[in-house]
Amino acid sequence: MILEAIVTTINEDGSTNISPMGPSVTADLSQFVLRPFDTSTTFANLKRTKSGVMHVTDDVLMFARSAIGDKPTEAHTQAAEKVEGTILLDACRYYEFQVAFIDETGSRMSLNCQTVGTGRLRDFFGFNRAKHAVIEAAILATRLDFLPRGEIEQSMMRLQTIVDKTAGPQEIEAMKLISAFIRC
């Protein structure tokens, strides 16, 4: 099963890289596979440090910002306990992990990860249709280099309609950020 998550890794300068990822996970999240592109900062960091933190959250503004590269300087964080990594305190749950194996054959790397520490920060509020739409829009924003522009624009119009009907303030702000990013 693919789980939409946010992964933090440590950059060479010690700062935190925040990226949306869709790992293939086991039901208990004890193991998962990340598939970043070989050119991504996330891959470079994971190859170098062999560790990171995967976050489960219902905060779609966090997804939107990380998808478009808008790394919020106000993100509330703390150092991970078991790995070299950063925990996003606005997430619901986190999974500290170590990379057990890297397969570098292809344009998308395959990193088998083992959870070595977990934590629960707050209850998962849940998703409404607008939250789902923002997640889909965030995924589109990460695929501008290889999806046809017309397909992206059609999907964004459909997703915007859902946000218009069912969103709260967070989803409206997230969709505005993604829409502006895609238009540029």
Backbone hydrogen bonds, N-H to C=O, Kabsch-Sander energy under -0.5 kcal/mol:
donor,donor_aa,acceptor,acceptor_aa,energy
3,L,23,P,-2.5
5,A,3,L,-0.6
5,A,21,M,-3.0
6,I,55,H,-1.9
7,V,19,S,-3.5
8,T,53,V,-2.8
9,T,17,N,-1.9
11,N,9,T,-0.6
11,N,15,S,-2.9
14,G,11,N,-2.0
17,N,9,T,-3.0
19,S,7,V,-2.5
19,S,17,N,-0.5
21,M,5,A,-2.7
24,S,33,V,-2.0
25,V,1,M,-2.8
25,V,23,P,-0.7
26,T,31,Q,-2.0
29,L,26,T,-1.5
32,F,113,C,-1.8
33,V,24,S,-2.3
34,L,111,L,-2.3
38,D,107,S,-2.2
40,S,37,F,-1.7
44,A,40,S,-2.0
45,N,41,T,-2.7
46,L,42,T,-2.7
47,K,43,F,-2.8
48,R,44,A,-1.8
49,T,45,N,-3.3
50,K,46,L,-1.9
52,G,97,F,-1.7
53,V,8,T,-2.0
54,M,95,Y,-2.6
55,H,6,I,-3.1
56,V,93,R,-2.3
57,T,55,H,-0.5
60,V,58,D,-1.3
62,M,59,D,-0.6
63,F,59,D,-1.3
64,A,60,V,-2.7
65,R,61,L,-2.7
66,S,62,M,-2.2
67,A,63,F,-2.4
68,I,64,A,-1.7
69,G,66,S,-0.6
70,D,65,R,-2.1
71,K,69,G,-1.5
75,A,72,P,-1.2
77,T,75,A,-0.6
78,Q,87,I,-1.5
80,A,85,G,-2.5
85,G,83,V,-1.0
87,I,78,Q,-3.3
89,L,76,H,-2.8
89,L,87,I,-0.7
90,D,76,H,-0.5
91,A,88,L,-1.6
92,C,56,V,-2.3
93,R,56,V,-1.9
94,Y,119,G,-2.3
95,Y,54,M,-2.7
96,E,117,G,-2.8
97,F,52,G,-2.8
98,Q,114,Q,-2.2
99,V,50,K,-2.2
100,A,98,Q,-0.6
100,A,112,N,-3.0
101,F,112,N,-1.4
103,D,110,S,-2.9
104,E,102,I,-0.6
106,G,104,E,-0.9
109,M,36,P,-2.6
109,M,107,S,-0.6
110,S,103,D,-2.1
111,L,34,L,-2.8
112,N,101,F,-2.4
112,N,110,S,-0.6
113,C,32,F,-3.3
113,C,111,L,-0.5
114,Q,98,Q,-2.7
115,T,30,S,-2.8
116,V,96,E,-3.0
117,G,96,E,-1.3
119,G,94,Y,-1.8
121,L,92,C,-3.4
122,R,92,C,-1.4
125,F,123,D,-0.7
132,H,128,N,-2.0
133,A,129,R,-2.3
134,V,130,A,-2.4
135,I,131,K,-2.2
136,E,132,H,-2.3
137,A,133,A,-2.5
138,A,134,V,-2.8
139,I,135,I,-2.1
140,L,136,E,-2.1
141,A,137,A,-2.2
142,T,138,A,-1.0
142,T,139,I,-0.8
143,R,140,L,-1.9
144,L,141,A,-0.6
146,F,143,R,-1.3
147,L,143,R,-1.8
152,I,148,P,-2.0
153,E,149,R,-2.6
154,Q,150,G,-2.3
155,S,151,E,-2.2
156,M,152,I,-2.6
157,M,153,E,-2.0
158,R,154,Q,-1.9
159,L,155,S,-2.7
160,Q,156,M,-2.6
161,T,157,M,-1.7
162,I,158,R,-1.3
163,V,159,L,-2.2
164,D,160,Q,-3.0
165,K,161,T,-1.5
166,T,162,I,-2.0
167,A,163,V,-2.2
172,I,168,G,-2.1
173,E,169,P,-2.4
174,A,170,Q,-2.4
175,M,171,E,-2.5
176,K,172,I,-2.1
177,L,173,E,-2.1
178,I,174,A,-2.3
179,S,175,M,-2.9
180,A,176,K,-2.4
181,F,177,L,-2.1
182,I,178,I,-2.6
183,R,179,S,-2.1
184,C,180,A,-1.1
